[in-house]
Amino acid sequence: MICALLGLSLATVGESPGTYRNPVWERDFPDPFLVRDGRDFYAYATHNGPEGFQLMTSRDLVRWTHLGGIGKPDWSDGQLWAPEVVHWRGKWYLFFSARDRETGKRDLAVSVGESPRGPFRPHAKLVTGRSENPGDDDNGAIDPDVFIDNGRPYLLYVRESPPRAIKIVSLGSDMRRTEGEARTILLADRPEEKGILDAPTLVRRGRTYWLFYSSGWFQSSKEDACYRVWAARSSRLFGPYAKPVAPLLETRPGETYSPGHQAVLELPSGEWWIAYHGWNTEGDPMYGHNPVGRTLRLDRLAWTKGGPRTPGPTLSAQPLPRIEWQGSAHGERAPGARSAAR
């Protein structure tokens, strides 16, 4: 499928000038991540073919061109999930989880390249899929997120051992190793989470840390669609984090099912946006039933006194992103999504 999409740009502009409609990419593009390099935006996603992680590019966040697959590690034959790309000290680092063919577990690893387009060469394995506690029913570690705080990098990820947990650990400045013990900062301890936490996304606003995450079943029947996006808050990096009462994104029956696995991005104009995947209404929201898969969606993100808010998941015409290029270029963390600090 990826090869058939090379060079193809699917425009999802609205009927009225200056508007767009979701989805902004009407093909399977799960677990999205966005990054900016100069005037170019890049979107990365879980693989849907043998070539590796999916990569797309855009100038306006709405019209995208698929560039094929990148970054497939030689030690894995599948389950290449949730890539994130970070610009750090002149290099581009691709963080991801993948199934190790020898152990059958999912490991977290990082590759390095000279460009957000790659090619990416192996750099290091960071977290092993083997359980931290012998005897645990643990399939590994997934969903890496890199957060830079006061010039120091940290790695967030999900440990699959029940109860599923979001953890944080310091990263070495060479992005080649973790340092110290990983700390648990959030647990899947609510009934509506179904024992699942995904996609940690850490953002700092002033003195407050906002931990975006997804929970619930990413695929199910329409009646049981419960994948949602939340935003917990803390005054300290290592928590404790207070979970919110209401989700930021959730199913809208008859429109969008199980929106989640978010990424957030600040534009040069100062606007904030949230990208996520979601299922349309064709069949049940699960592979084998829905013929399209999880498509890429994009909505505005507003910061209020009560925290982040979004009108999403939207299907109606929305104003286009206001980008306002002012000669801005990439910085050590400025172009990133998920972990932008302010």
GUVEXNU-43608 format. One record per atom (N, C-alpha, C): residue in one letter; x, y, z. Coordinates in pm, whole numbers, padded with zeros to 5 digits, always signed. Atoms other than C-alpha are relative to their C-alpha. Layout:
% GUVEXNU-43608
aXYZ
...
This chain:
% GUVEXNU-43608
m+00082-00120+00000
m+00000+00000+00000
m+00086+00126+00000
i-00084-00119-00009
i+00280+00244+00086
i+00055+00038-00136
c-00058-00031+00130
c+00440+00213-00255
c-00101+00067-00091
a+00103-00058+00085
a+00110+00298-00421
a-00029+00144+00037
l+00030-00135-00047
l+00091+00618-00217
l+00114+00097-00024
l-00114-00088+00017
l+00434+00756-00303
l-00034+00117-00090
g+00021-00118+00080
g+00409+01112-00425
g-00144+00046-00005
l+00141-00033+00006
l+00033+01122-00371
l-00035+00099+00110
s+00044-00098-00098
s-00113+01427-00197
s-00151+00001+00003
l+00145-00001-00016
l-00466+01392-00064
l-00041+00129+00067
a+00042-00128-00055
a-00608+01742-00019
a-00136-00015+00067
t+00125+00006-00072
t-00882+01776+00240
t-00046+00141+00035
v+00044-00137-00022
v-00959+02145+00199
v-00151+00002+00007
g+00144-00012-00013
g-01308+02256+00290
g-00063+00062-00123
e+00071-00059+00113
e-01577+02381+00057
e+00021+00151-00008
s-00020-00144-00005
s-01516+02740+00169
s+00149+00031+00001
p-00142-00038-00002
p-01183+02918+00109
p+00051+00015+00144
g-00059-00015-00132
g-00949+02904+00406
g-00044-00102+00102
t+00044+00103-00093
t-01098+02588+00555
t+00052-00138-00041
y-00036+00139+00026
y-01019+02217+00580
y-00100-00089+00072
r+00083+00099-00069
r-01200+01901+00690
r+00084-00121+00038
n-00061+00126-00040
n-01091+01593+00878
n-00068-00117-00070
p-00143+00019-00030
p-00941+01349+00815
p+00088+00072-00101
v-00094-00065+00091
v-00639+01524+00666
v+00083-00102-00078
w-00057+00110+00081
w-00508+01187+00543
w-00096-00117+00011
e+00109+00097+00000
e-00772+00936+00441
e+00049-00142-00028
r-00055+00136+00006
r-00556+00624+00466
r+00044-00037+00142
d-00044+00046-00131
d-00436+00415+00758
d+00131+00069+00039
f-00118-00074-00046
f-00188+00631+00954
f-00005+00008+00153
p+00020+00004-00145
p-00198+00520+01319
p+00120+00053+00080
d-00101-00045-00096
d-00007+00662+01617
d+00085+00114-00056
p-00075-00105+00071
p+00090+00990+01446
p+00089+00084+00091
f-00089-00096-00065
f+00373+01222+01542
f+00037+00106-00102
l-00032-00111+00090
l+00445+01567+01391
l+00125+00072+00046
v-00119-00079-00030
v+00768+01764+01371
v+00017+00102-00112
r-00025-00104+00100
r+00871+02084+01192
r+00150+00018-00021
d-00138-00034+00034
d+01198+02154+01012
d-00006+00115-00099
g+00015-00117+00085
g+01211+02507+00875
g-00145+00019-00040
r+00138-00017+00048
r+00899+02545+00657
r-00068-00131-00034
d+00057+00131+00031
d+00839+02174+00620
d-00048-00068+00128
f+00050+00085-00106
f+00623+01960+00844
f+00014-00145-00042
y-00011+00144+00025
y+00676+01586+00875
y-00093-00073+00096
a+00086+00085-00082
a+00433+01325+01001
a+00052-00143-00008
y-00048+00138-00010
y+00543+00978+01117
y-00111-00084+00062
a+00105+00087-00053
a+00326+00678+01197
a+00048-00143+00005
t-00019+00145-00004
t+00320+00310+01283
t-00004-00057-00142
h-00010+00058+00135
h+00403+00091+00981
h-00133-00060-00043
n+00111+00079+00056
n+00134-00049+00751
n+00047-00077-00123
g-00060+00075+00108
g+00371-00227+00514
g+00141-00042+00041
p-00130+00057-00037
p+00712-00399+00506
p+00116+00098-00002
e-00113-00091+00018
e+00920-00087+00435
e+00049+00067+00127
g-00039-00067-00123
g+00922+00056+00787
g-00108+00097+00045
f+00095-00099-00049
f+00757+00347+00967
f-00046+00090-00116
q+00052-00088+00104
q+00537+00574+00757
q+00052+00142+00018
l-00048-00138-00001
l+00661+00922+00663
l-00076+00081-00104
m+00065-00093+00092
m+00471+01213+00508
m+00057+00141+00022
t-00044-00138-00012
t+00549+01579+00443
t-00109+00094-00048
s+00101-00100+00033
s+00342+01897+00416
s+00056+00138+00027
r-00034-00139-00029
r+00374+02275+00407
r-00109+00070+00081
d+00112-00068-00065
d+00033+02351+00561
d-00074-00085+00103
l+00059+00095-00094
l-00053+02049+00784
l-00130-00062-00051
v+00128+00049+00052
v-00356+01978+00564
v+00018-00086-00124
r-00029+00078+00120
r-00223+01857+00227
r+00132-00073+00020
w-00115+00083-00033
w+00018+01569+00273
w+00045-00083-00118
t-00058+00089+00100
t+00251+01373+00046
t+00072-00114+00072
h-00059+00118-00064
h+00346+01018+00146
h+00135-00031-00064
l-00136+00024+00049
l+00719+00945+00116
l+00044-00145+00016
g-00035+00141-00013
g+00710+00572+00192
g+00042-00037+00141
g-00041+00052-00129
g+00871+00376+00472
g+00144+00033+00034
i-00136-00031-00047
i+01178+00455+00682
i+00027-00077+00129
g-00044+00035-00134
g+01377+00329+00978
g-00024-00141+00048
k+00025+00136-00047
k+01306-00044+00985
k+00128-00058+00060
p-00120+00055-00062
p+01550-00203+01234
p+00026-00142-00048
d-00034+00133+00051
d+01737-00517+01131
d-00030-00110+00100
w+00025+00101-00103
w+01650-00693+01460
w-00148-00030+00019
s+00144+00018-00015
s+01273-00677+01413
s-00064-00036-00132
d+00074+00035+00120
d+01029-00831+01169
d-00145+00046+00007
g+00136-00049-00005
g+00715-00647+01275
g-00029+00079+00126
q+00046-00080-00113
q+00515-00440+01522
q+00088+00123+00020
l-00076-00125-00005
l+00701-00119+01439
l-00099+00111+00035
w+00107-00083-00052
w+00497+00117+01652
w+00049+00137+00047
a-00007-00130-00067
a+00464+00483+01751
a+00136+00070-00011
p-00128-00070+00012
p+00773+00656+01607
p-00010+00145+00046
e-00013-00142-00033
e+00885+00995+01737
e+00138+00046-00044
v-00127-00051+00051
v+01156+01209+01578
v+00032+00132+00070
v-00043-00114-00082
v+01355+01465+01781
v+00129+00056-00058
h-00123-00067+00041
h+01614+01721+01669
h+00078+00039+00124
w-00080-00020-00122
w+01896+01732+01923
w+00146+00012-00039
r-00142-00024+00022
r+02242+01884+01891
r+00045-00035-00142
g-00038+00012+00140
g+02247+01885+01513
g-00037-00131-00067
k+00039+00129+00058
k+02113+01530+01462
k-00150-00020+00017
w+00141+00037-00009
w+01768+01378+01412
w-00008-00142+00053
y+00007+00130-00067
y+01678+01089+01640
y-00140-00058-00013
l+00125+00072+00017
l+01407+00836+01562
l-00018-00098+00115
f+00032+00088-00112
f+01262+00677+01878
f-00121-00085-00039
f+00108+00088+00042
f+01031+00377+01840
f-00002-00125+00088
s+00005+00134-00057
s+00917+00042+01973
s-00017-00100-00112
a+00010+00105+00101
a+00946-00283+01777
a+00018-00136+00069
r-00007+00136-00056
r+00915-00656+01840
r+00133-00065-00036
d-00127+00069+00022
d+01250-00830+01884
d-00030-00143-00042
r+00034+00133+00052
r+01239-01146+01675
r+00054-00113+00086
e-00057+00106-00083
e+01455-01338+01924
e-00077-00019+00131
t+00067+00011-00130
t+01271-01258+02248
t-00152+00000-00012
g+00144-00013+00015
g+00922-01193+02109
g-00058+00116+00078
k+00043-00114-00079
k+00907-00882+02328
k+00022+00130-00077
r-00016-00131+00063
r+00873-00517+02229
r+00105+00082+00076
d-00107-00083-00056
d+01188-00309+02290
d-00016+00144-00045
l-00011-00140+00042
l+01239+00067+02280
l+00141+00024-00051
a-00131-00024+00060
a+01520+00181+02054
a+00003+00138-00064
v-00017-00129+00066
v+01660+00490+01884
v+00098-00017-00115
s-00090-00009+00115
s+01818+00548+01542
s+00032+00147-00024
v-00045-00138+00018
v+01998+00860+01421
v+00023+00028-00148
g-00019-00040+00138
g+02012+01053+01094
g+00036+00147-00010
e-00038-00139+00024
e+02115+01383+00938
e-00118+00086-00041
s+00116-00071+00052
s+01765+01478+00822
s-00125-00064+00058
p+00125+00062-00045
p+01404+01428+00937
p-00054-00102-00099
r+00038+00100+00100
r+01365+01225+00615
r+00086-00126+00010
g-00091+00112-00006
g+01643+00989+00718
g+00106+00013-00109
p+00017+00132-00061
p+01803+00760+00638
p+00047-00001+00146
f-00035+00014-00140
f+01828+00653+01001
f+00080-00127+00021
r-00085+00115-00028
r+02104+00424+01121
r-00015-00039+00148
p+00016+00044-00139
p+02089+00215+01442
p+00090+00078+00095
h-00075-00077-00099
h+02199+00407+01751
h+00010-00077+00132
a-00004+00074-00127
a+02098+00212+02064
a-00137-00058+00031
k+00121+00045-00068
k+01840+00000+02240
k-00002+00065+00138
l+00009-00078-00123
l+01714+00195+02539
l-00072-00073+00113
v+00078+00072-00100
v+01457-00022+02719
v-00031-00138-00054
t+00025+00136+00045
t+01437-00399+02692
t-00145-00039+00023
g+00136+00048-00016
g+01106-00575+02648
g-00017-00101+00110
r+00009+00096-00110
r+01192-00827+02916
r-00052+00069+00125
s+00066-00058-00115
s+00993-00769+03231
s+00099+00048+00105
e-00081-00048-00112
e+01137-00562+03512
e-00018-00089+00122
n+00029+00090-00111
n+00980-00816+03750
n-00022-00141-00055
p+00014+00136+00052
p+01035-01186+03669
p-00137-00060+00034
g+00130+00062-00019
g+00709-01372+03622
g-00117+00087-00042
d+00108-00087+00046
d+00510-01069+03505
d-00047-00039-00139
d+00056+00018+00134
d+00281-01105+03205
d+00022+00129-00077
d-00043-00127+00058
d+00466-00832+03019
d+00047-00022-00144
n-00042+00011+00140
n+00495-00791+02642
n+00106+00101-00038
g-00109-00090+00029
g+00744-00508+02667
g-00028+00145+00032
a+00011-00144-00017
a+00774-00131+02644
a-00036+00063-00134
i+00048-00061+00125
i+00601+00092+02387
i-00014+00151+00017
d+00041-00140+00004
d+00519+00451+02289
d+00099+00097+00064
p-00097-00093-00057
p+00835+00654+02354
p-00036+00146-00026
d+00014-00145+00015
d+00820+01031+02406
d+00121+00064+00065
v-00118-00069-00054
v+01124+01255+02455
v-00041+00141+00042
f+00033-00131-00056
f+01086+01563+02674
f+00129+00065+00047
i-00119-00074-00040
i+01355+01828+02717
i-00040+00101+00107
d+00033-00089-00111
d+01342+02008+03052
d+00128+00061+00054
n-00120-00071-00045
n+01599+02273+03142
n+00127-00056-00065
g-00114+00047+00077
g+01830+02140+02871
g+00036-00145+00019
r-00029+00141-00026
r+01812+01780+02990
r-00108-00088-00062
p+00101+00085+00063
p+01641+01502+02791
p-00050-00111+00094
y+00063+00109-00074
y+01400+01254+02947
y-00079-00086-00097
l+00077+00094+00081
l+01234+00946+02801
l-00123-00044+00079
l+00122+00055-00054
l+00871+00867+02875
l-00040-00119-00086
y+00045+00117+00075
y+00722+00533+02775
y-00105-00075+00080
v+00102+00083-00063
v+00453+00279+02854
v+00058-00138+00025
r-00037+00137-00033
r+00537-00042+03037
r-00126-00085-00004
e+00121+00077+00023
e+00294-00316+02934
e-00034-00098+00112
s+00029+00089-00111
s+00322-00522+03251
s-00117+00053+00080
p+00114-00050-00077
p-00011-00502+03435
p+00037+00027+00145
p+00082-00100+00067
p-00109-00265+03571
p+00087+00087-00091
r-00078-00078+00096
r+00004-00074+03264
r+00035+00136+00059
a-00050-00121-00064
a+00214+00228+03361
a+00074+00088-00099
i-00085-00097+00070
i+00363+00544+03213
i+00119+00028+00090
k-00124-00020-00076
k+00725+00579+03322
k+00083+00110-00062
i-00093-00102+00047
i+00994+00845+03293
i+00138-00033+00053
v-00138+00025-00038
v+01372+00810+03300
v+00089+00101-00071
s-00094-00093+00063
s+01665+01041+03228
s+00071-00067-00118
l-00077+00046+00115
l+01843+01010+02894
l+00138+00064+00003
g-00132-00058+00017
g+02212+01056+02835
g-00001+00103-00111
s-00002-00106+00101
s+02304+01361+02628
s+00034-00052-00138
d-00030+00060+00129
d+02425+01127+02352
d-00118-00081-00053
m+00122+00073+00037
m+02074+00971+02334
m+00028-00150-00018
r-00041+00139+00020
r+02243+00632+02363
r-00034-00089+00120
r+00024+00080-00120
r+02145+00523+02714
r-00095+00074+00094
t+00076-00060-00109
t+01907+00580+03002
t+00090+00011+00122
e-00080-00023-00119
e+02042+00704+03333
e-00089-00003+00124
g+00077+00009-00122
g+01911+00608+03674
g-00121-00091-00015
e+00115+00088-00004
e+01592+00427+03764
e-00122+00068-00061
a+00125-00052+00055
a+01269+00471+03571
a-00105+00013+00110
r+00103-00025-00100
r+00988+00620+03780
r-00138-00010-00064
t+00139+00006+00045
t+00618+00544+03742
t-00069+00132+00034
i+00068-00127-00025
i+00417+00865+03701
i-00151-00009-00025
l+00144+00018+00020
l+00075+00728+03596
l-00029-00148-00016
l+00043+00139+00009
l-00109+00398+03630
l-00139-00008-00062
a+00135+00025+00052
a-00412+00253+03452
a-00085-00051+00116
d+00070+00036-00122
d-00627+00260+03766
d-00146+00045+00001
r+00141-00037+00011
r-00968+00377+03640
r-00073-00106-00083
p+00074+00101+00077
p-01241+00137+03515
p-00012+00034-00148
e+00019-00038+00140
e-01293+00337+03194
e+00128-00013-00083
e-00126+00016+00074
e-00925+00292+03104
e+00020-00143-00050
k-00006+00141+00043
k-00976-00085+03059
k+00140-00059+00019
g-00134+00051-00027
g-00627-00143+03202
g+00105+00047-00098
i-00091-00042+00108
i-00463+00046+02914
i+00031+00148+00010
l-00047-00136+00020
l-00256+00365+02896
l+00092-00001-00121
d-00083-00013+00120
d-00093+00475+02568
d+00049+00143-00015
a-00037-00129+00060
a+00092+00762+02407
a+00027+00113+00097
p-00035-00115-00085
p+00249+00976+02681
p+00053+00116-00083
t-00039-00122+00070
t+00295+01334+02559
t+00017+00108+00105
l-00023-00094-00109
l+00456+01575+02802
l+00026+00140-00055
v-00010-00140+00039
v+00420+01953+02765
v+00010+00083+00127
r-00008-00091-00114
r+00525+02226+03006
r-00053+00136-00040
r+00053-00135+00019
r+00328+02550+03029
r+00025+00078+00128
g-00037-00071-00121
g+00487+02790+03274
g+00056-00097+00103
r-00046+00089-00106
r+00524+02595+03599
r-00080-00130+00005
t+00086+00119-00001
t+00272+02326+03507
t+00040-00097-00109
y-00026+00108+00094
y+00349+01995+03341
y-00133-00065-00037
w+00123+00063+00050
w+00070+01854+03125
w+00036-00132-00068
l-00026+00132+00054
l+00079+01482+03055
l-00123-00047-00077
f+00106+00054+00086
f-00142+01394+02759
f+00021-00151-00011
y-00010+00144+00018
y-00221+01025+02722
y-00133-00052-00053
s+00120+00065+00050
s-00472+00787+02565
s-00028-00124+00084
s+00036+00118-00077
s-00662+00505+02732
s-00117-00071-00066
g+00111+00079+00053
g-00910+00229+02652
g+00042-00087-00117
w-00025+00089+00114
w-00941-00015+02361
w+00010+00081-00128
f-00013-00077+00124
f-00807+00129+02036
f-00086-00057-00111
q+00094+00057+00096
q-01030-00112+01843
q-00101-00085+00076
s+00108+00065-00071
s-01364-00261+01942
s-00124+00007-00088
s+00126-00028+00067
s-01728-00265+01840
s-00034+00148+00020
k+00041-00139-00019
k-01897+00073+01801
k-00059+00022+00139
e+00063-00014-00131
e-02093+00011+02119
e+00103+00009+00113
d-00103+00003-00104
d-01771-00044+02317
d+00116+00095-00026
a-00109-00092+00035
a-01559+00230+02156
a+00032+00090+00119
c-00032-00072-00124
c-01375+00378+02455
c+00141+00061-00002
y-00132-00062+00006
y-01035+00501+02332
y-00016+00150+00007
r+00016-00143-00025
r-00993+00859+02454
r+00136+00064+00027
v-00118-00079-00035
v-00735+01134+02507
v-00030+00080+00126
w+00011-00071-00126
w-00680+01285+02853
w+00122+00091+00018
a-00115-00085-00034
a-00450+01550+03003
a+00007+00015+00151
a-00024-00011-00143
a-00320+01508+03358
a+00097+00115+00026
r-00085-00115-00029
r-00137+01789+03536
r+00079-00021+00128
s-00084+00005-00119
s+00142+01833+03790
s+00085+00126+00007
s-00092-00113-00018
s+00359+02109+03934
s+00145-00046-00002
r-00135+00055+00001
r+00659+01874+03925
r+00014-00105-00110
l-00026+00091+00111
l+00818+01673+03646
l-00034-00144+00035
f+00020+00139-00039
f+00804+01345+03837
f-00132-00024+00074
g+00133+00016-00057
g+00453+01407+03967
g-00004+00026+00149
p+00110+00078+00055
p+00222+01325+04121
p-00083+00078-00103
y+00085-00058+00103
y-00007+01387+03820
y-00146-00026+00034
a+00143+00009-00029
a-00376+01457+03877
a-00075-00025-00130
k+00077+00031+00119
k-00601+01292+03623
k-00124+00090-00008
p+00116-00088+00015
p-00886+01503+03479
p-00131-00076+00018
v+00133+00060-00011
v-01256+01443+03525
v-00053-00041-00138
a+00054+00024+00135
a-01340+01463+03153
a+00113-00016-00100
p-00102+00016+00103
p-01146+01350+02845
p+00010+00122-00090
l-00022-00107+00097
l-01001+01591+02591
l-00061-00035-00135
l+00058+00052+00125
l-01109+01378+02292
l-00067-00132+00030
e+00068+00128-00016
e-01361+01094+02279
e-00090-00026-00119
t+00087+00041+00109
t-01593+00906+02043
t-00121+00093-00013
r+00126-00065+00033
r-01873+01096+01872
r-00078-00096-00089
p+00070+00104+00076
p-02118+00822+01765
p-00058+00054-00131
g+00047-00039+00132
g-02206+00835+01398
g+00095+00092-00074
e-00096-00090+00065
e-01903+01055+01324
e+00142-00057+00006
t-00138+00044-00019
t-01565+00949+01470
t+00006-00092+00121
y-00009+00098-00108
y-01480+00646+01683
y+00144-00012+00050
s-00127+00027-00068
s-01196+00596+01932
s+00115+00090-00046
p-00111-00089+00034
p-00987+00908+01861
p+00108-00007+00107
g-00104+00008-00100
g-00649+00891+02025
g+00140-00006-00056
h-00144+00002+00024
h-00273+00847+02032
h+00045+00134-00060
q-00016-00138+00039
q-00224+01220+02015
q+00146+00044-00011
a-00126-00076+00001
a+00067+01448+01928
a-00040+00146+00001
v+00031-00142-00003
v+00074+01822+01995
v+00115+00080-00060
l-00098-00079+00074
l+00251+02096+01804
l-00034+00147+00012
e+00015-00146+00001
e+00303+02472+01846
e+00055+00054-00131
l-00040-00059+00127
l+00321+02670+01520
l+00074+00131+00023
p-00067-00130-00013
p+00536+02980+01455
p-00095+00114+00032
s+00101-00103-00027
s+00212+03183+01475
s-00042+00003+00146
g+00044+00011-00138
g+00162+03071+01835
g-00120-00092+00018
e+00110+00096-00010
e-00130+02841+01753
e+00051-00136+00043
w-00028+00139-00038
w-00134+02496+01910
w-00099-00091-00069
w+00083+00098+00068
w-00269+02189+01732
w+00022-00138+00060
i-00009+00138-00045
i-00341+01831+01829
i-00029-00092-00118
a+00019+00102+00104
a-00298+01546+01581
a-00032-00132+00069
y+00040+00127-00059
y-00451+01203+01643
y-00055-00089-00110
h+00066+00087+00096
h-00589+00900+01466
h-00142-00028+00047
g+00138+00034-00033
g-00954+00797+01451
g-00059-00089-00108
w+00072+00088+00094
w-01191+00550+01285
w-00122+00073-00055
n+00125-00053+00054
n-01469+00651+01047
n-00115-00097+00031
t+00121+00075-00035
t-01819+00497+01048
t-00017-00129-00080
e+00014+00119+00084
e-01754+00215+00798
e+00027-00126+00082
g-00017+00119-00081
g-01815-00106+00992
g+00039+00036+00142
d-00047-00026-00135
d-01691-00146+01346
d+00142+00054-00001
p-00135-00059-00005
p-01376+00046+01451
p+00105-00103+00040
m-00104+00100-00024
m-01136-00246+01422
m+00049-00052-00134
y-00055+00057+00123
y-00908-00401+01163
y-00073-00129-00035
g+00079+00112+00046
g-01086-00660+00953
g-00147+00034-00016
h+00138-00047+00011
h-01413-00469+00985
h-00007+00134-00071
n-00007-00131+00063
n-01328-00110+00891
n+00103-00007-00113
p-00092+00016+00114
p-01172-00103+00540
p+00106+00109-00012
v-00091-00114+00015
v-00991+00229+00585
v+00113-00003+00101
g-00100-00004-00106
g-00810+00197+00916
g-00010+00129+00079
r-00002-00120-00085
r-00713+00473+01157
r+00064+00115-00078
t-00043-00111+00086
t-00686+00800+00966
t+00049+00118+00083
l-00061-00113-00068
l-00495+01117+01053
l-00098+00116+00010
r+00089-00114-00028
r-00699+01398+01213
r+00081+00111+00064
l-00071-00118-00051
l-00601+01750+01320
l-00102+00101+00049
d+00089-00102-00054
d-00776+02002+01546
d+00079+00100+00083
r-00062-00102-00082
r-00692+02325+01723
r+00001-00040+00147
l-00013+00024-00143
l-00575+02310+02083
l+00012+00136+00068
a-00003-00127-00073
a-00653+02604+02311
a+00041-00024+00144
w-00041+00008-00140
w-00495+02667+02651
w-00087+00096+00081
t+00088-00078-00085
t-00746+02786+02910
t+00047-00008+00144
k-00035+00007-00142
k-00731+02842+03284
k-00017-00141+00054
g+00023+00137-00045
g-00864+02489+03325
g+00085-00103-00071
g-00085+00094+00073
g-00608+02338+03088
g-00030-00002-00148
p+00018+00005+00145
p-00606+02232+02722
p-00144-00036-00037
r+00133+00028+00052
r-00930+02227+02523
r+00007-00007-00153
t+00006+00011+00145
t-01016+02128+02166
t-00144-00024-00042
p+00135+00029+00049
p-01335+02123+01956
p-00012-00140-00058
g+00000+00129+00066
g-01235+01785+01818
g-00067-00110+00079
p-00033+00025+00141
p-01291+01536+01691
p-00101+00064-00094
t+00089-00070+00091
t-01433+01754+01414
t-00006-00071-00135
l+00018+00039+00139
l-01571+01661+01072
l-00044+00119-00085
s+00045-00119+00072
s-01715+02002+00980
s+00119+00084-00042
a-00106-00087+00049
a-01513+02269+00797
a+00057+00084+00113
q-00072-00075-00103
q-01251+02432+01021
q+00097+00097-00066
p-00101-00092+00056
p-01024+02736+00963
p+00135-00068-00013
l-00132+00056+00022
l-00689+02639+00820
l+00099+00043+00109
p-00104-00043-00093
p-00384+02644+01047
p+00063+00132-00043
r-00065-00128+00026
r-00231+02992+01074
r+00148-00016+00034
i-00140+00037-00021
i+00139+02931+01026
i+00090+00123+00016
e-00075-00126-00010
e+00291+03279+00963
e+00150-00022+00012
w-00146+00016-00001
w+00647+03193+00868
w+00068+00135+00018
q-00076-00122-00026
q+00890+03453+00998
q+00149-00029-00001
g-00141+00035+00010
g+01222+03309+00890
g+00043-00098+00106
s-00034+00093-00107
s+01201+03053+01169
s+00058-00128-00055
a-00061+00127+00040
a+01410+02739+01147
a-00002-00092+00120
h+00004+00094-00110
h+01452+02432+01358
h+00102+00037+00108
g-00089-00020-00114
g+01613+02445+01699
g+00021-00132+00071
e-00029+00124-00071
e+01716+02193+01961
e-00127-00079+00031
r+00125+00070-00026
r+01353+02116+02043
r-00118+00072-00063
a+00109-00084+00046
a+01149+02393+01885
a-00093-00066-00100
p+00093+00052+00100
p+01013+02192+01589
p-00083-00115+00047
g+00056+00129-00040
g+00897+01899+01794
g-00147+00005+00032
a+00136+00016-00047
a+00554+01771+01877
a+00005-00080+00128
r+00017+00073-00125
r+00428+01608+02196
r+00072+00066+00117
s-00076-00039-00118
s+00704+01748+02416
s+00044+00147-00003
a-00041-00139+00008
a+00720+02117+02327
a-00014+00067+00135
a+00003-00068-00129
a+00808+02321+02637
a-00018+00149-00022
r+00020-00145+00015
r+00702+02679+02694
r-00007+00064+00137
